[in-house]
Amino acid sequence: MKVDEDKVDEAVLALLQLTLHDGCRSWKSFDWDVMNRLHEKGLIGNPVGKSKSVLLTEDGLKESERLFKKFFAKHD
């Protein structure tokens, strides 16, 4: 099966909203390849290191919130 990595990246970026803390940090418990791609796209800080969380950039925060609403918000 071919995987659309851009769609996976969007889903992971949206899910980072679930563990958002300290305003702009999120737990980095996702696939390393995805996290590296998000870093390369300028949406998160470098995920490599001892810290268990990653910094979302200003653009990353905005896009994460937008995607979370797109994928998971109820539209009653």
C-alpha positions, 0 to 999 in steps of 0.5 A: 500500500502506498501511503500519502505522507502529507496526509499522515503529517497533517493527522499527526500535526492535528493530534499534537493538539491533544497533548499541548501544554505550556502554550506551545509544547506537545509530547513527541510520541509519534513516529520519528519519520513524521516528526522529522518531516514536520520539523523540515516543514518548519512546523515543529522544533527539532524533535531529536534530543532528550526532551519528551516534548517538542516545541511547535512553531507559530505556524505549527500551532496555527496549522495544528489547531486548524487541522484539529478542527478540520478532522475532529470538530463536531458540526452540529 
